[in-house]
Amino acid sequence: MTLAAEQLVLWVGAVLWPFARIGAMLVAMPIFGADTVNARVRMGLALLLAIFVAMQGPVLPDIDPLSLEGVLVTLHQVAIGVFMGFILQMVFSAVTQAGEVIALGMGLGFASIMDPAQGVQVPVVSTIFVIFSTLLFLAMNGHLIALELMLTSFETMPIAPTGLNAEAFYALVAFGSTMFVGAVLVALPAVASLLLVNISMGVITRASPQLNIFAVGFPMMILIGFVLMMLILPGLPERFGELMFEAFNLMQTRMGF
């Protein structure tokens, strides 16, 4: 009876700890973590992958998963999963931020709709960029690469009472600055062009005060803004691919690949 109880505890740990890491990543990462994805589907996928990992016989610590030390191990696995998922989420946030900046320059910052993936109000232009980014992420098999890195992380960073160190979180903060730079680079051509249009409209209004800037300027800004979007969207895959490469590179570095 004691042997059976010990075996049961071993099985619980073999599934619980991988489930905590995988489930946390699926909740934090884009697409899988969206509100439009049913929580049962998300948790079912996490459980299926956790069982797969358990069948591979990962190295497990000799700790009762229901003890205080076992709970600490579980929290470390959750932190690792959130860390990996949040890195990918930051890439999508950079694209969303680029869309918001362009929308403000066009004068469409007030035109917001509910984003079903994030559950918040976002400009229409940002929604367009997010849709394109989601399609690009799926087209480049980003979701499969992320899941592969997660499953391989159990070999490079085994389940243990220790988890990520402080340097990993410092690297995550530094990666945030990289994402801001990426957002600026995506939006810079449109923002610079719209700034020149604004300056031109100001000069025209100064030269011809009888011109109604509200009747002419705003429609022109919106029209030019959409034309600029048509010109910069073909370059989005290259920039998005570079950001995803940096994200996956950070994940590999911090997971010990």
N, C-alpha and C positions, 0 to 999 in steps of 0.2 A: 504493500500500500504506500509506503514511503517512496519507493522507487517510482511508482506511477505518479505520485504528486510531483516529484522532482522532474519527471519527464514532461508533465503538463506545464510546469513553470518554464522549462526550457523552450517548449513550443510557443508559449505565449510571448516570450522575449524575442524568439526568432521571427515572429510576424509583427509584433507590436512596434519594435524599434524601426525596422524598415518602413512600416506603414506611417509612422510619425514623420520620418524624413520625406518620403515621397508625397504624402498628403499635404504637408506644409508647402512643398514646392508647387504642387498643382493649384493650391489656393492662392499663392502669391504671384504666380506667373501669368502673363496675358493669355487670352483665349480660354484656357482651362479654368482660370480663376474668375472669369466674367460672370456677372449675375445671370446671364442668359443660359449658362450651363447648369443643369440641375445638380444639386448637391449630392444626390444619390449616385448619379453617373460619375461625378468626380471622385467620390469616396469609393465607389465600386472599382474604378480603374486603379486607384491607389492600393486597394486591398489585393487586387489581382496581381499587380506588380510586386507587392510585398510578399505574396505567397511565392511568386517566381524567384525572388531574391532568397527567400528562406530555403527553397529547394536547392539552391546552389551551395548551401552550407557556408554562409559567411562566418567570419571569426566573431564570436560573441563573448562579451565579458562574463565572468563567473559571478553574476550579480542577480539577485531576485528582482525581476522587473516591477514587482509591486512594493518593493522597499523604498525608503527615502533615497538611497543611492540610485536605485533603478529609475525613479522619477527624474532625478538629475540627468541621467543618461538620455531619457526621453526628451527632456527639454533641450539638450544639446542637439539631438536629431532634428527637432523642430526648428532650431536656430539655423542649422545647416540648410534645411529645405527652404526656409524663408529667404536666406541669403542668396541662394541660387535663383529662386523665382523672382526676387526683387530686382536682381541685376537685369533680367530680361524686361521687367516692367518699366525700368528706367529708360530703356531704348524707346518704347512706345510713348512714354511721357515726353521724351525729347521731340518726337514727331508731333505730338499733340500741342506742345508749346510752340513749335514752329507754325502750326496752323493758326494758333491764337494770335501770334504776332502779325501774321499776314492779314488776318481778319480785322485787327485793329487798324492796320494801315489802309485797308479798303473801306473802312467805315462800317463794317459788318460785325463789329464786336458785340453789338446788342442783339444780333440775330442768333439766338441760342436754341438748342434743342436738347432733349434728355438723351444722354448717352446710355443705352441699355447695358453696355459692358461695365461701365464704371458707376452708373447710377447717379450721375451729376450732370449739371447743365454745362454744355460745351458749345462753342461757336460752330456754325454749320461747316465752315472751312476746315476746322479741326477734325470734324467727323469724316470729311472726305479723305483727309490725310490718314486717319486711323484705318479706314476701310482699305485703302491702298496698302498700308503697312501690314495689315492682317493678311491680305492676299499674298504679299511678298513673303511674309514669314512662313506661310504654308507652302508656297511655291518652292522656296529654298530648303524645305524640309527642316525648318528651324525647330518645330515641335518634336520631331524624331531625334534631332541632334541633342536637344535638351534632355529628353528622356534617356538617351544613351549615356550622356554624361552623368546623369543621376544614378543610373544602374552601375556604371563603372566606378562611381565614387565610393561604393561600398568596398572596393578593393584598395583604392588609393588612400581613403580615409575611413578605416574600419570603425564599427560601432565601439565606442569606448567612453569611459567617464569623462574624458576631455574632448573638447570640440574646437571650434574656431578660436584663434587667438586675436589679440587686439589689432595686430597688423592687418588682418583680413577686413575688419570693420573700417580701419583707416583707408584701406584700398577702395572700399565701397564708397566712402565719402569722396575720395579723389576721383572715382569714376563718375560721380555726379557732376563734377565740374566738366568732365569730358562730354557728358551728355548735353550740358548747356551750350558748349561750343558746337556740338553737332546740330543742335536746334538753330543756332545762329547761322551756321553755314547753309542749312536747308532754306531758311527764310531770307537770307541776306540779299539775293538777287531781286526778289519781289519787293522787299522793304526799301532797298536803295532806289529802285525805280519809282515806287510810290512816293518816296520823299521828294524826288525830282519833280514829279507831277504836282505835288502839293506846293512846292516852291513856284512852279510855273503858274499855277492857278492864283497864287498870291500876287505875282507880278502882273498878271492879266487884270486882276481885280483892282490893283493899284492904278494901272494905266487907264482902266475903263470902269469907273465906280458905278455906272449904271447897270453893269452886268450883274445879274442875280446869281451869286455864287452857289446858293442853295439849289437852284433849279438846274444849274449846269455842272457844277463841281462834283456833287455827290454821285450822280449817275455816271459821270465820266470816270470817277475813281473806281466805282464798282466794275464798270466795263473793262477798264485797263487791268484791274486786279485779276479778273477771270482770265484775261488774255495771258497775263504773266503766269498764272497757275498752269495754263496749258503748256507754257514753255518750260517751266521748272519741273513738272511732274515726270517727264521722261528721265530726268536725272536723279529722281528719288531712289530708284533701285540701287544705284551705285553707292549713294551716301548711306542708305539704310543697311546695305550689305557691309559697309565698313564699320558701322556702329555695332552690328550683330557680331562681326568678327572680333571686335574689341571686347564685347560682352562675353562671348564664349572663351576667349583667351584668358580673361580674368577668372572665370569659373574654373578653367583647367589649372591655372596657376595656384589658386587658393585651395583647390581640392587635391593638390599634390600629384598632378599628372606629369 
